[in-house]
Amino acid sequence: MARPTQIPERVPLSEAEITAACYVGSGEHKIVRWWGGMPLARLDKYGKPTRPKKELTTICPKATENERDTATKWVRDALRNHQLRYFEGDKTFPKHIWYRDENGQFWFGFADLAPLK
């Protein structure tokens, strides 16, 4: 399977688009109950994911509402600071974003535009 290629530079996201972005999370990356419901990650006795095609999944420790708010701030900061990469097929938001927290830890995520309510 061919890897998606980087596409030409796009117009920066507007402040309204950035402000609409939020951290959603994924049950595939959770091993404890979180704001989105029950965890979906399945780990073996060594802590490695066992679900087919999910062997490279990393477990995210963010599970509380407060941590979701912190991660949402990181998402918006990453978008403002252009810590992102667009690929073919990406729509409004870039597919890949990253943020380095105050401890030097890198956090990587996927971005997509959620329908506005």
C-alpha atoms as one frame of an Amber mdcrd trajectory, in Angstrom:
protein
   0.000   0.000   0.000   1.372   3.402  -0.964   1.900   5.977   1.774  -0.054
   9.201   1.403   2.081  12.060   0.164   2.487  15.537   1.591   0.384  18.012
  -0.324   1.190  21.659  -1.066   0.906  24.232   1.691  -2.643  25.320   2.495
  -4.107  28.553   3.754  -3.766  28.611   7.575  -6.840  27.652   9.557  -8.975
  30.532  10.751  -9.273  31.282  14.460 -12.914  30.137  14.279 -11.823  26.751
  12.863  -9.135  26.398  15.528 -11.541  27.328  18.313 -14.013  24.719  17.008
 -11.375  21.979  17.314 -11.399  19.774  20.392  -9.838  16.613  21.739 -12.196
  13.689  21.289 -10.161  10.641  22.259 -10.611   7.046  21.183 -11.655   3.999
  23.151  -9.009   2.066  21.190  -6.388   3.995  23.157  -7.982   3.678  26.614
  -7.669   0.948  29.251  -9.822   2.680  31.882 -13.325   4.143  31.787 -13.163
   7.608  30.247 -15.557  10.433  29.280 -16.381   8.614  26.026 -17.422   5.392
  27.747 -15.767   2.061  28.261 -12.209   1.329  27.127 -11.775  -0.673  23.927
  -8.043  -1.415  24.011  -7.255  -5.068  24.545  -3.853  -5.815  26.050  -1.963
  -9.011  26.730  -0.272  -9.734  30.082   2.743  -7.665  28.920   0.626  -4.571
  28.181   0.842  -4.949  24.391  -2.286  -4.420  22.265  -3.696  -7.668  20.869
  -6.538  -6.519  18.635  -5.863  -7.276  14.935  -4.412  -4.256  13.094  -4.107
  -2.394  16.424  -0.765  -3.852  17.529   0.953  -0.447  17.340  -1.718   1.314
  19.419  -0.398   3.412  22.280  -2.412   3.789  25.454  -3.442   7.338  26.337
  -3.616   8.054  30.074  -6.000  11.004  29.591  -9.350   9.814  30.984 -10.928
  12.613  33.048 -12.977  15.606  31.899 -10.209  17.903  33.193  -7.604  16.024
  31.138  -9.841  16.284  28.074  -9.928  20.072  28.533  -6.118  20.136  28.776
  -5.785  18.007  25.631  -8.242  20.277  23.794  -5.985  23.233  24.630  -3.038
  21.255  23.220  -4.950  20.500  19.992  -5.753  24.175  19.503  -2.181  25.240
  20.340  -0.811  22.704  17.837  -3.108  24.061  15.116  -2.189  27.687  15.949
   1.528  26.855  15.952   1.262  24.979  12.647   2.391  21.720  14.285   0.559
  19.739  11.670   0.848  17.920   8.404  -1.701  17.626   5.624  -1.918  14.544
   3.413  -3.835  13.720   0.251  -7.505  13.340   1.016  -7.436  15.539   4.117
 -10.369  17.876   4.263 -10.462  21.073   6.357  -8.186  19.861   9.130  -4.778
  18.228   8.726  -4.726  14.518   9.452  -1.686  14.627  11.754  -0.978  17.054
  14.602   1.537  17.054  17.448   2.163  18.965  20.645   5.041  19.036  23.127
   3.852  19.537  26.688   5.598  21.381  29.533   7.462  18.161  30.506   8.885
  17.688  27.018   6.508  14.797  26.238   5.273  14.707  22.627   1.609  13.940
  22.003   0.481  12.924  18.533  -3.058  12.870  17.213  -5.375  12.855  14.259
  -7.531  15.852  13.454 -10.839  16.053  11.662 -13.645  18.563  11.477 -16.592
  17.545  13.628 -20.019  18.745  12.580 -20.870  21.982  14.372 -23.970  21.801
  16.553
